[in-house]
């Protein structure tokens, strides 16, 4: 069931359709709503979120992934500039800023900035 109200539309599904039917229904709802991915064509398991000028990339996968970037950005955790893409180790996170809004490297108090990513693998 669909209900248009104001500038939006609510969808209600009272059952769990078969996987193919659910994919088709969600694809139709997404097409009508018009959302666009932050970065199209991401590797499986990688999430991209924009918050203001910052781009957060999270690799939920168990294998490394390479994410192409549309423009050069600075990694706020390491200070490293990534021109065409960034490699994410498994379970890694990066926070990227456009070069115009470059900020100082974030690092533990008293520690010197480093060129290596501050990544943790679990």
N, C-alpha and C positions, 0 to 999 in steps of 0.2 A: 504494500500500500504506500502511496506517496501523497504528501500534502504540502502544497506550496503556501507559504505564508511570508508576507513582506518580500524581502530580497532573497529568501532562502527556501529550501525544500527539505522536508523531513521524510526519511524512508523508514518503514517499519516492516520487518520480516518476522513472522511468528513461529518459524520453524527453522531448522538447519538444513538447507538444501544440499544435494549431492555436490561434491567439490567443483565439478565443471559448471553446474548451474550457479553456484555461489560466485565463482570467478566471473562469469558472464554478468551477473547482477551487479557485482561490485565495480566491474569495468564500466558498465553503463552509468552507474551513479557517479563515478569519478569523471567520466567524459562529460556528463551534464553539468557537474559542478565546476569543471575547468581547472583543477589543481595542476600544478606543474612541479616536477621534482627539482630540488635545489641543484643537484648535479645529475643530469641524465646519464644512464649507462653505468651506474656504480657496480663494482664487483659484488658478488653475492656475500651477504653478511656485513656489508659496510653501510653505515648510516651517516647521512649528511644533514646537518641542521644549521640554519642561519639564525643568529641573534644579533640584530643590528648589523654592523660591518663585519662581525666575526663569523667564521665558518668552523664548525665543530665536526670532525670526522672521527667516527668510532668504528673500530673493526670488532664486530661480535664473533667473527669466525676464528677457527682454530689454525688457519694458515695465513701467511702474510698476503697482503693485497697492495696493488698499486692503483692510486686514484689520480687520473689526469685532472689538471687544473686549467680553467679557462684563462687565468691571468696569474702573474707572480704574486705570491703571498709570503708573509713572514710568520714562522712558527713562534707563537708567544711563549712556548715552554722552553725553547732552545735558542731562539734568536736566528735560526737558520732560515735563509730565503729559499723557497721552492719555486722554480720558474715554470716548469711544465707539468709537474706531478709530484706526488708525495707517496713514499712507501710506508705502509702501516704494518708493523709486526702483528702477530696474533694478539687479540685483545687490547690493542694499542689505541690511544686517543691522541689527537693533535688539535690544537686551537690555532687557527690561521687568521691573520689580519691582512687587509690590503696594504701594499707597500706605502701608500700615502698616510696610513694611520699607524705606521710602525711605532711600536712601544718598546721599552727596555725588556730584556730577557727576564723572565720570572725564574727565580732560583731560590733554594733554601737560604735563610739568613746566614750571612758569613761565607757562603760558598761562592766560588768564582763561576761566572757564566761558562758554559761548555758548548762544544759543537755537536755532541752526541745527543740524540733524543732521550728524554727522560721517560722511558717506557717500562711498564711492568708486564710480565707474563705470568699468568697463574696456572 
